[in-house]
Amino acid sequence: MSVIAASMPSSGASPRRTSDERVLRVRVTGFPRRCLAALVDLAILVAVSASVTLIVALLLNVAMPRLEEIGPDLLVAGILDRNPMAVGAVGLFCGITGLYQLYFAGISGQTLGMRLAGVRLISVKGTPPGPGRGMIRLLALAVSLLPAGLGWFWALFDREHRALHDHLAGTYVIIDER
């Protein structure tokens, strides 16, 4: 496990370390815990999106596919055919995911998956990232995942176990020792 230290200024911005300035020592998390947290979050988001989509489809009396037809190819074909239910389901998933990440990761510093995995997200100052940094991290997360998830897998090789979106947003995923 790597250890990072972040200075925590007390009030003024002085270039020299004062007696009021603290150093926060934390342990950054490894890739397996990050994966566990991400998989739990993904399962929650897919379940919520699928449930809402199913309820809307039932309310609108839309024909539902059989169980053996359900899969990624059904969704891709629906999007390519401009099926309103498929496009709506993807839009709903993206919207819920954005709000989930912005609130839980950005503002509170811990998603439900992170809580289960025993990790949390902090800024360089040792506090939850906040809405501004959370938005930067959310946009950077999209960039990080787009090229086959390579920006996310960056955490495997980074000495601080930070993914590309963590570097771009100035955040750390640490072991929650509270």
C-alpha positions as CSV (number, residue, x, y, z in Angstrom):
1,M,0.0,0.0,0.0
2,S,1.2,3.5,-0.8
3,V,1.0,6.3,1.6
4,I,0.3,9.9,0.6
5,A,0.6,13.0,2.6
6,A,-1.5,16.1,2.0
7,S,-0.9,19.3,3.8
8,M,-3.9,20.8,5.4
9,P,-3.5,24.6,5.8
10,S,-5.3,26.0,8.8
11,S,-6.4,29.4,7.4
12,G,-4.0,31.7,5.4
13,A,-2.1,30.7,2.3
14,S,1.5,31.0,3.5
15,P,4.3,29.5,1.4
16,R,6.1,28.2,4.5
17,R,4.8,25.6,6.8
18,T,3.3,27.1,9.9
19,S,2.8,25.4,13.2
20,D,-1.0,25.3,12.6
21,E,-0.6,23.3,9.3
22,R,-1.2,19.6,9.6
23,V,0.0,16.7,7.5
24,L,-2.7,14.1,6.8
25,R,-1.3,10.6,6.3
26,V,-3.5,8.2,4.6
27,R,-3.3,4.9,2.8
28,V,-4.4,4.8,-0.8
29,T,-6.4,1.8,-1.9
30,G,-5.4,-0.9,-4.3
31,F,-7.0,-1.8,-7.5
32,P,-9.1,-4.8,-6.2
33,R,-11.0,-2.5,-3.7
34,R,-11.6,0.0,-6.5
35,C,-13.0,-2.8,-8.7
36,L,-15.3,-4.0,-5.9
37,A,-16.6,-0.5,-5.3
38,A,-17.1,0.1,-9.0
39,L,-18.9,-3.2,-9.6
40,V,-21.3,-2.6,-6.6
41,D,-22.0,0.9,-8.0
42,L,-22.6,-0.4,-11.5
43,A,-25.0,-3.1,-10.2
44,I,-27.0,-0.5,-8.3
45,L,-27.1,1.8,-11.3
46,V,-28.1,-0.9,-13.7
47,A,-30.8,-2.2,-11.4
48,V,-32.3,1.2,-10.9
49,S,-32.2,2.1,-14.6
50,A,-33.6,-1.3,-15.6
51,S,-36.4,-1.1,-13.0
52,V,-37.5,2.4,-14.1
53,T,-37.3,1.4,-17.8
54,L,-39.4,-1.7,-17.1
55,I,-42.0,0.3,-15.1
56,V,-42.2,2.9,-17.9
57,A,-42.5,0.1,-20.6
58,L,-45.3,-1.5,-18.6
59,L,-47.1,1.8,-18.1
60,L,-46.9,2.6,-21.9
61,N,-47.9,-1.0,-22.8
62,V,-44.7,-1.5,-24.8
63,A,-44.0,-5.1,-25.9
64,M,-41.1,-6.5,-23.8
65,P,-38.4,-8.8,-25.2
66,R,-38.3,-12.4,-24.0
67,L,-35.7,-13.3,-21.4
68,E,-33.4,-15.0,-23.9
69,E,-33.4,-11.9,-26.1
70,I,-32.1,-9.6,-23.4
71,G,-28.4,-8.7,-23.8
72,P,-26.0,-6.0,-25.0
73,D,-26.9,-6.7,-28.6
74,L,-30.6,-6.0,-28.0
75,L,-29.6,-2.6,-26.5
76,V,-27.2,-1.7,-29.4
77,A,-29.7,-2.8,-32.0
78,G,-32.4,-0.7,-30.3
79,I,-30.1,2.3,-30.3
80,L,-29.1,1.8,-33.9
81,D,-32.8,1.5,-34.8
82,R,-33.6,4.6,-32.8
83,N,-36.0,2.7,-30.6
84,P,-37.3,5.3,-28.0
85,M,-37.2,2.7,-25.2
86,A,-33.5,1.8,-25.8
87,V,-32.4,5.4,-26.3
88,G,-34.4,6.4,-23.2
89,A,-32.9,3.5,-21.1
90,V,-29.3,4.6,-22.1
91,G,-30.1,8.2,-21.4
92,L,-31.6,7.3,-18.0
93,F,-28.6,5.2,-17.1
94,C,-26.2,8.0,-18.1
95,G,-28.2,10.7,-16.2
96,I,-28.6,8.6,-13.0
97,T,-24.9,7.6,-13.2
98,G,-23.9,11.3,-13.5
99,L,-26.1,12.4,-10.6
100,Y,-25.0,9.4,-8.5
101,Q,-21.3,10.1,-9.1
102,L,-21.6,13.9,-8.6
103,Y,-23.5,13.6,-5.3
104,F,-22.0,10.6,-3.7
105,A,-18.4,10.8,-4.9
106,G,-18.1,14.5,-5.4
107,I,-20.1,16.0,-2.6
108,S,-20.1,13.3,0.1
109,G,-16.8,11.6,-0.9
110,Q,-18.1,8.1,-0.8
111,T,-20.5,6.1,-3.1
112,L,-22.4,3.1,-1.7
113,G,-19.9,0.8,-3.4
114,M,-17.0,2.7,-1.8
115,R,-18.7,2.4,1.6
116,L,-19.0,-1.3,1.1
117,A,-15.4,-1.7,0.0
118,G,-14.1,0.5,2.9
119,V,-12.7,3.3,0.7
120,R,-13.5,7.0,0.2
121,L,-12.6,9.8,-2.1
122,I,-10.6,12.9,-0.9
123,S,-9.1,16.0,-2.5
124,V,-5.5,17.0,-2.1
125,K,-6.6,18.9,1.1
126,G,-8.0,15.7,2.7
127,T,-11.6,16.7,2.4
128,P,-14.4,15.4,0.2
129,P,-13.9,16.8,-3.4
130,G,-16.9,19.1,-3.4
131,P,-19.2,19.9,-6.3
132,G,-16.7,21.6,-8.6
133,R,-14.0,19.0,-8.3
134,G,-16.7,16.3,-8.4
135,M,-17.9,17.7,-11.8
136,I,-14.4,17.7,-13.1
137,R,-13.9,14.1,-11.9
138,L,-17.3,13.1,-13.5
139,L,-16.3,14.5,-16.9
140,A,-12.8,13.1,-16.6
141,L,-14.3,9.7,-15.7
142,A,-16.1,9.7,-19.1
143,V,-12.7,10.4,-20.8
144,S,-11.1,7.8,-18.6
145,L,-13.6,5.1,-19.6
146,L,-13.9,5.9,-23.3
147,P,-10.8,4.3,-24.7
148,A,-11.7,0.7,-23.5
149,G,-11.3,1.8,-19.9
150,L,-7.6,2.4,-20.2
151,G,-7.7,5.5,-18.1
152,W,-9.3,3.6,-15.3
153,F,-6.8,0.7,-15.6
154,W,-4.1,3.3,-15.2
155,A,-4.6,2.8,-11.4
156,L,-3.0,-0.7,-11.8
157,F,0.4,0.9,-12.7
158,D,0.3,4.2,-10.9
159,R,2.5,4.4,-7.8
160,E,-0.3,6.2,-6.0
161,H,-3.0,3.9,-7.5
162,R,-4.7,6.8,-9.1
163,A,-6.7,6.5,-12.3
164,L,-6.6,9.1,-15.0
165,H,-9.7,10.8,-13.8
166,D,-8.2,11.0,-10.3
167,H,-5.1,12.8,-11.7
168,L,-7.2,15.2,-13.8
169,A,-9.5,16.0,-10.9
170,G,-6.9,16.1,-8.1
171,T,-8.5,13.3,-6.1
172,Y,-7.3,10.2,-4.2
173,V,-9.2,7.0,-3.4
174,I,-8.1,6.0,0.1
175,I,-8.8,3.4,2.7
176,D,-11.5,4.6,5.0
177,E,-10.1,4.3,8.5
178,R,-12.9,6.2,10.3
